[in-house]
Every structure is written in structure tokens, then in C-alpha cells.
């Protein structure tokens, strides 16, 4: 493990080492008190990624030949991570408070210059189980709030890069049941991403732009029963380039959408949510015309029996990119979930994704195409070892196709989790 990894924050490393020793002592598990409950957790993970930068072998060779990034060593890698965290929970009548703070230490074996230390923190306030209950026995008004602050590193096949950014998220949702048959809901959030220079050169631009998004929605519910709602919804989302660049780009824009849907128990065995509608993307610059399309959103679960269920997810909509363009993403996933024993459960899935990129007029791009198709499948197994430890492992494969090239990506993961 390179010295640079330890030099990131020596005091933090020592603190985490102390926490890891503490976590191995079952007697240290903290109990409920008048101020709430504090728990400790830690996870160890090993993941092999055959396309750690999300690009093809040909593109990677061009990047290395042009010396666009001196930190790119290999297209595949083994990522080792250790993630300790502390968790806080408190129940106060109808209010639930949940929070966590931790850090993720990640080591790339081959691309060691990409190793990082990543802090994480979340805090959530939930009133009367929030939107999990459509009709409240305690109050007509329910809400939840969420705060999230941290650092994230992820491989993005859509961006064709290994991206790194700091983020801040605050979100709130509220629902008011006016009567036993009619309700109103609304919500908003603010997400800010501050991107670091981790580019490999496989994408359009060599630099990312800091990005802020503010989505807002308003809903009107018809409460068909205690287990089923029908609703109509209006969505508005504003995106803004926060880098201070004066040049035109497609980050400065907004989307408007109208959806009709249902959520809850659609039948004795089918539950979840499903919506269909129309969404339009508009830009602040008059030189760029807007575009509209059909929008889809669903997350359905079909119970075959007590141990087996099937899940179906389908989504379609516009997403801004920190590289200055927009993406129209259509994704679908079909999964099969089965509990083999009380301690062992597994999941198998197949997925398909299609992305259309929208660039600025006259832009010269290094992309091989303006679209991407992604077909994948995978499986995952989870096992509970005892009341403190669990383990899981999985494999997934995806085939990425563009106009001029196609390639596969393999992911193999094993992890061990502890909670005290």
C-alpha cells in the first residue's frame, strides 16, 4: 500500500484503527439511553472492476499515449475499502431522528494514485413514518427531512470516466391528508456537487463543472383505499453551472413534467408505484432549442410466494451532466429475489439502459457516438452470520455499445459487515 495513501490524514487513520479494534469487542455495543441509541458499524470490501474508468481499451490507449492523465495505470483494478461509522437513532413520540457519520478508506491496487479517503454523514428527521403510511392514525400532516454531506468516487459509464466530487444534499417532503379520500403532497431538495480533477480524457471535456440542481414536485392524491393512492404530479427541476464559466453550456436549464400514477398495493400480490407522463427540457440560452419526451417511473414488487418475489423498475427522463451536456436516460431492470433460509437470501437481475446525449450546437466532441446501449445481468448473495456480522458477494456483467465500439465490463464484489 503506497505511502501517499497514509499521508492523506495520519490522525484520521489512527482514529479509524482505534475504532476497528473497538468494533471487535462485542461487549462494547452501546445501549439505549434517554438521549437516544448509538451504534457502531464497519465494513470491509473487495471489488474487482475490469473497466475501472468506464472506457474501452482503445480509448484508454489513446489517453495514455497522449499523456492526458499521468495517474492512469491500468484499465482493470482491485479496489479495497474499509468503512467505519457511528449511527444515532432517537424516537420521540411521532418523530424519528436518524444520523450517521463515518469515513471510507479506499485503495486501488494498480491505479494507486486514485486511492482516497472519503468522509460520509447523513441526518434524517421523520414524522409519523412520513410517506410510508398513506392514512395516518396520529396526524393529518406528515413530513421528512434529509441532510447528506460527503465525498463520492464512482465509475460512470455514461460520463466515460472515474469521477470524484464533494456533495451537499438537503431535502424535504410533506403530505397533508385533507380527508379520507383526498390528499396533497409536495417536496423539494438542493444538491450541490463540487467536482475534482480526476478525468482520464475519455470524455468530451477535460474539466468538470460544479453543478447544482433544485427539483420541486407537487402532488394531488385520490385515496382509493388505505393501501392504494392514485395521484397526479407536476415536477420542476432547475440545474445550474456553479463554476463561474461565462460560456454557454447545457447545464443552465430546467425540466417541466406532468405525471399520472398509482402507489401502494395494486393487488394482493403486486405493490409499489408506477407513473407515466410527459417531460420537457428547456435551456436558458435561446440558441439551444428545447426537447420533450415520454416520462416513465415505476418500482413494482410481485410476491410469488412467501420466499420469492420479482421486482420491476423502469425510468425515463433527462439528466444534466457536469461536462456541459444533457442525457436522456431510459433504464429498465427485472429482478428475482429469493430467501433460501432464514440466514441466506439471493437476487438475480437483468437490466437494459439506453442513453441519448444532447451536445451544444457545433461542438467538437471526442466521444465515439451520441448514444449508448447498456445490457447487463448479475447475481448477489447475502448471508447473516450472527447478530453482529453479515457477509455478501456478487457478480455482474454489462455490455456497453456505441456507434463505433462495444466492450464488456465485469464486476466481482465480496464484503463483510458488522454492526454493534
Phi, psi and omega in degrees: 000124188294154181295328181303325181297320181281337182282353183298315178195094185294320180297322179294319179299316180295321179296317180292323177299319178296317179298320181296325177292318180298322183294339180277358179257106183298334182288351183275354182306125184277145186257172178291138177226179180296335181271352181126187181245137177242126177238157176242146178218160175204147177221142174244135185218144173230127183225126175262129181234118182283345178226071189294338178259000177071021181232166182282168178296322180296316179295321180296321178297321178295322179296313182292324180291328181270358180058033180287337177213119179273005180258359181268114183250322186209147179284337177244160183195162173249121181256122178252130182227149173227126187228095171271152181203157174243139186237142180233134176223143178210129177251123181229095185053246182276351185264139173237129179246128180224135178209159178209153175214134182197192180210148180242119177258122184235134180234118171274128185288317182267309179270066191294338178289348178267002179295152187206164168244127190233108177284151178221147175201143176218154174210133185225136174243124184234131181249120176055044180060018172049229187273007177291336179246126181281324178240119186269138174276347186252325183201156179279336183253133177224152180205164169218155177224146182222137176233133183218129181220129180178196181231142183223139174234130183207149173275123180245110176293327180293320178276350185055053185193162167263107190256151180224132179205149168271148184218154173225129182228132170226134184217152179213142177225144180218149176220140179233117176269100184293324179208185179288351183236352185221136180215161178232148179215155178204159178194158177206166176204165176225124181235124178239130179239125177252105187276141174260162184277083178245018189293150177257346182096001180278349183262187182293303185252153180277353182228142176265156179251133176300139191228136175236137178229140179229095175271145178224139176223154175222136184231150170237126185253139162253114184275097182291320177203179179294345182245002185213130174241145164248144185211159168239145191218142171244132180241138173226133180222127180250132176240147185214134173284118184259012183277349181083013179282134181274345182290156181289143172205170185268007175286329181277095182190191182206159173238144175236133182215150175233129183232153171233133184200185179218150177214146181123211178268103181285335177203175179303335182244348184248125181219164179131212180219152178208136181212151177221147182187204181224137180229142179233132178260127177235155182239151181291331181274128184292343180286346181251119180284153178280175178211148181230159181198169173291135177250144181224147176204125178205145172214091188248146179231123180249118180273113178280319175200192185296332185251346188233138177213161177238143178239145178224123179236134179217128181218144178213128179178177182269144177224130177282152176246144178290355176269003173097016177228179178238157180233136171259108185255133172235117184230143176221147182213131176241124184233152176238121182247135182215136175259111183286314176222183177295337184252349186234128177222152182221160179220138173231144184213159167230148184216158176214137178223143178226130183232131173247127182266139175243116182255169174292150180298132177076009182285134174273120185240149177269004179288151179279344180196170179259012180212164181212138173242136184226114178245132184213167174207163180184176179212155181212141179235133176240138179224130174271118182278314175200193185290347181252331189236146173215159180222157179208160178203155182196166177222140175217150178228139176225143178247118183256128182234132172238184183295324188246356182202161174211151182200164180251158178225128179250137176231128176232128186225141174221134177215160178232128184238139177232143178221128184231000000 
